[in-house]
Amino acid sequence: MSMFCYQCQEAAKGTGCDVIGVCGKDEEVSNLQDLLIYSTKGIADIVVKGGLDIASLGKTNEIVLDSLFKTITNANFDPEAIRAQIRQNLEIRDDLRNVVEAEFHDAATFTVSTDASMDAKAVSVGVLATENEDVRSLRELITYGLKGYAAYAQHALNLGKEDTDLYAFTYEALAATLDDALTADDLVALTIKTGEYGVKAMALLDAANTTAYGNPELSKVNIGVRNNPAILISGHDLNDMEMLLEQTKGTGVDVYTHSEMLPANYYPKFKAYENLVGNYGNAWWKQKEEFASFNGPILFTTNCIVPPKGETVKRIFTTGAAGFPGSTHIQADENGQKDFSQIIEMAKTLPSPTEIETGEIVGGFAHAQVFALADKVVDAVKSGAIKKFFVMAGCDGRMKDRDYYTEFAKELPKDTVILTAGCAKYRYNKLPLGDIGGIPRVLDAGQCNDSYSLAVIALKLKEIFELNDINELPIAYNIAWYEQKAVIVLLALLSLGVKNIHLGPTLPAFLSPNVAKVLIDTFGIAGIGTVDEDIKLFMA
């Protein structure tokens, strides 16, 4: 076995990738990512045992977030970028260790002098280094939750918002995954606590985005093209989006959003840019053919890269935690600013996008917009016009069994409304599902982190209807997952007391039978069945 990874939904054979990742990462990248996480845990071990002041750590806090983010599925495929991050972590770790006297785990003491010694160490510290299956499962579940909220916290940080408590818990939880004295029960409690901090991270990012760009509002987004050279921006980072729009203003170069960047079109500040045309394409996994027809350069601000081939590699630029060998990476300067001029100049030399569809899609239903419609929504529920809401947030993916979500949306009774966030929406956001008294039957809150809005909406409805339990609401949860940002959304919902969530298209491979049983027995977690069976169950 040259590698082992089972952090995403497409884990090979439903158990784990042990030769090459389904995502496309090879054994070198996979093992180096394991070592990067291990070195990050070493920093945490020192911070926790040394009782270090979190606020005084400054840049270290940011580097820990970045280290976690770089290992999310489909974020960074560049082994040299990961090696550089490991070396940086070890320098930080050793500087911190020099001021703390304590007994540390190996993660805080190992050394690597050459690439060969780094590779050798990387092979020995992966997922399977924890022998007990249940402890391993819980440690990985916690780690994946941390990776997910690190992504959200980093986006917030890029907009000037941070929370020292989030950093403190990150160190606490990472260090705990090294502690052999902790029982499975201890780790279950820590898992739910991870969800609580996931809520904090999503709330922080929501505040950062809305402070900078206004509250998302009901919007019609163009999915056609104009006859101008153009740049396609993918990923999740709205700060990068703003910088690109500013730098392309007046250049004759258009900007189109792709996949999880679609919700940028809902923010008032971005809607004011004439050079923002709309959205091109669909979910991340269709990018190979859609990047070919787009013709222009593509900027990846975060994860969701499908390893490109041929000439497309030269048209791909990465920034932030993203990276791919052979593409150009754009670094921020000391003030956080990025120079996208080379992308703009490339766009001017390439043909305009080939049109692949026409029309509009509707979105912008984050919590502020839904609250503005609250009277209308409440009246529709009280009158029976809306019988049930279905939360269908999460991720899309390549597997054929994800057609289930398209068929589920088609077959839902006409008196139901879908609440969505994340790229899962591409399975049904272009279907003619109509509306209920002017309320669209698909309410898109935004990116995966905007699942926070769906929780806020549910809590508000609980208050309006004067219910004692969030689970008394006419809301069902049928969520698709793919990677670690979806994991933290799930843990966040569990921490809020939401039960009976259906998760698909398969349950995570990293859940051992015993850990899965705990989640099933305690929270009612379930998988999916057939469309007809599940609709009958949900509507009962």
N, C-alpha and C positions, 0 to 999 in steps of 0.2 A: 504494500500500500504506500504510494508515493505522497499522498495528501489525504486529508479528510475534512470535508466541510458539509454541514447540513443546515446552514442558517437560512436558506430560502426555500420557498414552496416547491421549486422544481428540483430538489435534491434527487440525484439519480436513483432510480428504482424505489423512490420513496424512503430511502434510508440514508443516503449520503454520497457525495461525489468523492471517489478515491483514486481517480486517474487524472481527470481534467474536469473543471467545473462546467456544469451545464451553462452557466453564465458566460463561459469563455476563458476564465482565468486558468493559467497553467499551474503546475505544482510549485514552481518557484514563487509565484506571486501569492498563492494560497498559504504556503508555509511562512513566507515573510510577513504576511498579514497576521498570522498567529503570533509571530515573534513581536510584532508591533504592539499587539494587545498585551502580551506578556510584559513587555517593557513599560507599558503604561500602568499596568498593575503594580510594577515595582515602584514607580513614583508614588502611587496611592499608598502602598505599604509604608513608605517612609513618612508621608504626610500625616497619616493616621497615627502611627506609633509615636511619631515625634510631636504630636499635638500642634502642628504648625498652623500659623495664622493664615487662613485661606485668602483673605483680602490682600495680604502682603505678597502672595505668590505671583500676582500680576500675569505676565505673559505665559507662565507655566499653565495656568488655568485654560488659556486659549489653545495651547499646544495639546493638552490632554483632549479637549473637544475635537480638535482636528485629527488626532490620532485615531480616535474612535470612529469618526466620520469616514476616514479614508478606507476603512475596512468594510463599510456597508456594501452589500451586493451591487455590482455594476457601477461602482464609483471610480476605483482607481486600479488600472491594470499595469501600471508602470513600475517594474521592480526597482529601478534606480531611485524613483521618488520615495518608495517605501523604505529602502535602505537608508536614505538620507534622513527620513523621519525617525527611524530607529536610532541612528547615531545621535541625533539631536536629543531624543528621549534619554539616552544613556548619559549624555553630558549633564542634563538637568538632574537626573537621578543621582549621579555621583556628587554633584555640587550640594544637593540637599542632604545626602547621606553624611557628608563631611561635617554637618552641623548638628546631627542627631546621633545619639548613642542609644542603640537598641538592637535586639535580635531580629534580623530580617529574614524573610523567605528568599529563596533563590532568585526570584524575579527582581529583587533589589540588589543583587550582588554579582550576577553573572557578567562575564566580559566577552567581547568579540573583538579580535584584533584585525581580522581579514574577512573578505567576503566568504571565504570557505568556512571559517569558524562561525560566521553568522548563519550560513546555510545549515551547518551541522546542529547548531543550537535550535534553529527554527523547527527542525524535524522533530525535536524531542519535547516541545512545549505546546503542542496543538491540543485540540479538543479531547482526544482520547487519552491524554496524560492523566485525566481524572478517571480512576478505574471504576468506582462505584457508579452504576448506570443512573440511579436516581439523583445523586449529588451532581453528577455531570450534567444531567438534564436541567436541573434548577440553576446551576451556575451559568450555563449557556443561556437560559431564558432571561436571567438577570442581565447578563452581558449584552444580549441582543436588544433588550429594552434600553439599556444605557446608550448603545449605538444609535438607536432611533431618536432618543431625546437629545443626544449630542448634536445631531443634525439640526434639530429645531433651535437649540440654544445657540448654535453657531450662526444661523441666519439672523437671530435676534441681535447677537453681538455685532454683526456686520452693520446693523442699524443703530448701534449705540446703546442697546439694552442688555443688561446682564443681571444675574441674581446669584449672590455669593452662596446662598443656601443650596442652589443647584450644584455648584462646584463641590461643596462640602459633602453632599450626598453621593456624588459621583465617586469621590475618593473613598468614602465609607463602603460603598457597594463593591467597587473594584477590589479593595483590600479584603473584603469578606469572602470573595471567590477564591482566595488563597488559603483561607482558614479551615484547616481540617477538623477543628473542634466544633464547628457549626453542624447541627443536625439538619435533616431534611425539613423538619418543622420550622427551624430557624430560617432556612432558605425560602420556604413558602411565604413566611411573614415578610421577608426582605423583597420577595417578588412583588407582593401587593404594594409595599412601600415604594418600589420602583415605579409602579403605576401612578401613585400619588404625585411623585415628582415629574412624571410624564405630563400630568395635567398642568403643573406649574410651568413646565417648559413650553407647552402649547399656548398657555395663557400669556406668557411672556412674549412669544413670537406674534401672537394676535395683536397685542398692544403695540409692539414695534411696527408691524405692518400698517395698522390702521392709523397710528400717530403720523407715520411718514407719508402715507398715500391716501388716507381717508377710508371710510367704511365701504366695502364692496357693495355695489348697488345693482339692481335689476338691469341686465345688459344683453343686447343682441350682438353676437360676435360673428363677423364675416369669416367664412371659410373658403372664399374664392381668392383670386390673386389680382395684382395689378401688373402692368408691363414695365416694371422698374427693376434694376438690380436689387438684391435683397440678402438679408442675413436671417437665419433661423436660430432662435434662442431656446434652448431646452434646459431642463432641470427645475430648480425651485427657488433660487436666490433672487429676490426682488431688488436688492441693492445693485446687483450686476445688471439687472434689467434697466434700472434707472440710468446707470452710467452709459449703457449702450445706446439708449434712446437719446440721451443728451449729445453723445458724440456723433450720432448719425443725423441729427437734426440739420436740415439745410444742405445735406450732401447729395441728395437725390437717391439715397439708398434706403429702401424700406426695411422694416423689421416685422417678422412674423413670430408668434409664439408656437411652441411645439409641446405636446403632451402635458406634463404637469405645470408648464408655464402658462397654459391657457387662462387660468384665473387672474393673471395680471390684467387682462382686458376688462375686469370688473371694477378695478380701482379708479376712482375719479381722477387722480393725478395722472395716471397712465393714459386714460381716455383722452386727455387733452393733447397728446402728441399726434400730429397728423401723419408722422412717419410710422406709427404703429398701425398695421393694416388689418390684423386679425390673427386667426390661428390656421396653421397648415398641418394637415395630417391627423393622426390618431394617437393611440397609446404608444409607449416607448418601443414595444417589440416589433412594430411595423417600420422602424426607422430605416432599415436597409434599402427597401424600395422607395420610400418617401424621400430619403436624403438624395437618392439618385435623381429623382424627378424635380427636387427643389432647385438643383443646379448651383446654388450659391454656398457660401461658407456657413458652418454650424458652430455655435458656441454652446458648450456644455458647462453650465454653472455648478452642477452637482452630479448625482448619480443618474442611472438609467442608460448607461452606454451599452450598446450592443457592439462587440468588437467589429470594426469596419474592415473592409478589404478593398484592394485596388486603389483607384484614384481618390476615393472618398476620404481616406486617411489624411490626405494633404489639405482637405477642406474642413477638417475638424480642429477646433481650438478648445482647449480646456482651461478652467480656472478653479480656484478654491481647492476643495478636496478631490476634484476629478483629475484623472490623468490617463493617457493612453500613449504607448510608445509610438513614435513617428509623427504624432500630432504636436502642435505648438501649444505650450502651456504659458498662460499669461499670469504673471505674479502681480500682486498689489504692491504699491510702494509703502513707505513707512507711515503714510497718512491714510492708507486703505484705498487709494485711488488706483485705477487700472487704465492702461492705455490700449484701446481697442482699434487703433488706427490701421494696423496691418490687416485686420479682418475687414475693415471698411474698404481699404484699397483693393483687397482681393475681390470683394463683392463687385466692385466697379468693372472688373475685367471679365466677369462671368455672366452667362445669360440669365434673364429673369426666370422666376419659377414657372414650371409647367403646371397648369391648373389640373387638379385631380378631383375636385368637387366644387359645387357652388351652393350658396344659400347662407343661412345663419343658424347658430345655436344659441340658446338662452341660458344664462347663469347669473351668479351674483347673489345667491341666497344665503349669505352668512348671517350671523345672529342679528345684526342691526337691521338688515333688510327684512328678515322674517318678523322681527318685533314690530316693524312698521306696518306689517300686514296682519298683526296679531288678532285684531278684532274680526277680520275676515276669516282667518283660519279657525278661530274659536267658534264663530257662528257656524262654519261649515261642519265642524265636529259635532256641535250640539244639535244641529238639524239632521245629522246623519248623512250629509252629502259626502263627508270624508269619514270612512269607517275605520281606516287604519293607516298609519305611516310605516314605511319600511326603510330602515337605515341600511343602505347598500353601499357603504363606503369601502375604501381600501384600494387594492391594486388590481391591475390587469396583468395578463401574462399570455404566454404562447400556447399553452396546452389546449387541445381541442375541447376538454371537458369544461373550459370556461364559457363555452357557448351556453351552458346552463343559465348564466346570469342574463344573457340576452333573452332567452326563452322565458325565464322567470318574469322579467319586466313586461314582456309582451302579454303573458297570460294572467298577470295580476288583475283582479277585478277593477272596473273603471272607477270605483269609489275609493281607491287607495292612492296614496302619494309616496313617491320615492324621495328620501333624503340621502344625498350622496356627497362625497368628497374624495379626492384622490383620483387616480387614473382608471379606477374601476368603472367610472361613468362612461368611458368610451364604448362599453358594451351596450349602452342603450340611450345615450344622450342625443342621438340623431334619429331615434325612432319617433314616429308621429303618435305619441301617446296622449296628446290633447291636454285639456285642463279641466278643473272643477271650479265653476263659477269664477273664472279668471285666474285661478291659482294653477300654475303649471303642474303637471303630474310628476315632473322631475325637477326637484329643487337642488341645484348644485351649489354647495357652500364654498367650494374651491379646491385647494390642494389637500394632500393627505393630512397635513397639520391642522387644516380647517375642520377636521373631525371634532376639534374643540368646540366649534360653533354648533355642531349637532348636539353635543352634550349640554351646552348652554341652553339651546332651544328646548331640549327635553326637560331640563330643570325648571325653566320658565313655565312650561306647560303644566308641570307638576304643581307649581305654585298657583297658577291661574285656576286650575281645577280643584285646588285644595285637597290634594292627595297626600297620603302618608308615605308612599313608597313609589319610587320612580318606575318600578316594574308594573304598577297599576295603570300606566298610560297605555293608550292604544298604539303602541310602537313595538314593532318586531325588528330584530337585528339579524340580517343575513349578509355577512361580510366576507368579501374576498380578500385574501392576503397574498403577499409575495415576499416582501423583505422586512427589514428590521424596524422601519418606521411604522409599518403596520403592526408589528409586535407591540410597540409602545402604545399605540392607539388601543389595542386590545387590553393591555394591562391597565391603561388609564380608565377604560370603561368598567373593568372589574373593580378598580379601587373606588369608583363612584357608586358601586352597588348594583350595577346592571347585571341581570342574569339572563340565562337562556339564549345566549348568543350562538348563532349558527355560523360556523367558520369553514370556508372551503377555498378551492375545490377539494383539498385534502387537509387533514390536521397536520401540524408541524411534525417533521421527522425527529426533531430534537426533544419531543415530549416522550419520555419513557412511559411504559404502560402504567406504572404506579403514579407518576406525576399527572398523566392524562386523567387517570381515575379521580385524583384529588380535584382537578378542575371540573370534571363532569359532575362529581357528587356535590361539590361546594357551590359551583356557579352555574350548573346546567349547561356548560359548553357542549355543543354537539356539532357533528358534521352535516353535510347536505345529503339529500336523497334524490328522488326524481322531482321534477318541477311540479307535477300534479300533486304528489304526496305532500311536498313541503308547503305548497299554497293551502292545501286543505288543513294541514296542521296549524299553520300560522293564523288562518282565518277562523279557526274553531273558537 
